[in-house]
Amino acid sequence: NVRASFINPLAVLNNNIMGTANLFEAIRLLEADPIVQLCSTSEVYGQVNPDEVPINENQPIRCSSPYAVSKVAQDLLGLTYFRSYGMKVIRTRMFAYLNPRRSDLFASSFARQVARIEAGLQKELTHGNLDSIRTLIDVRDAMEAYWLAVVHCAPGEAYNIGGTATISVGDFLELLKKKAKTAIPSRVDPNLLRPSDVTLQIPDITKFTAATGWKPMYRFEDSVAFLLDYWRART
């Protein structure tokens, strides 16, 4: 959780870095030989310039949050254990995805609040920065991509994974408002603004698609409907 890492950075750093190190050490000491698919993130690239998109795997690392620092450490631990001990670690850097169960993600939070307003349980929707641009992927496509990474990708390598639908956070909110069954008042909540933000995340997934043949199966419209239906059924 990026925002939580600004509030309690030590907990996030300890959990992500030491959790990963303990796992790798357990594998090493047991002399096991699994394939490890390490879920890194596009957050490791931090804030990029407009002329640096789409972002490929050689993009410089410029962290913008304690969370991103912890993920860089995970990423580099994976590379180090591959180089030092021959551990079969495949690093995937996932860009933004639509996942109904992750209520801390902006899209899920918006959908949940829309459903609550429709049900009369909430009066207005609160949000943070709406200017960020994201390329979104359905969580079901993301999980398929993870599996294909294990089957087809090369240990020691890093691979960007992401969708093809690029949209600003504000435009995504407007899309949900249009699909709502009632008017959705909204306002910015200063508590939801990050001290530093990553506002441009458009991936180059050429390396991953070349290795796996993967492509998204779910249309963006279907993913949005899936998101809304999930929260309406649970509100």
Protein Blocks (a to p, Z undefined) as FASTA:
>chain_A
ZZlmmmmmmlmmmmmmmmmmmmmmmmmmnopacdddddddfklnmpadfklcccdfklcc
ddfbfklmmmmmmmmmmmmmmmmnopacddddddddddfklmmbmklmmmmmmmmmmnop
afbdcdddfkbccddddfklmmmmmmmmmmmmcghiacddddfbdcdfklmmmmmmmmpc
bdcdddddfklpcfbdcfbdcddfklmmmmnopacfbdfklmmmmmmmmmmmmZZ
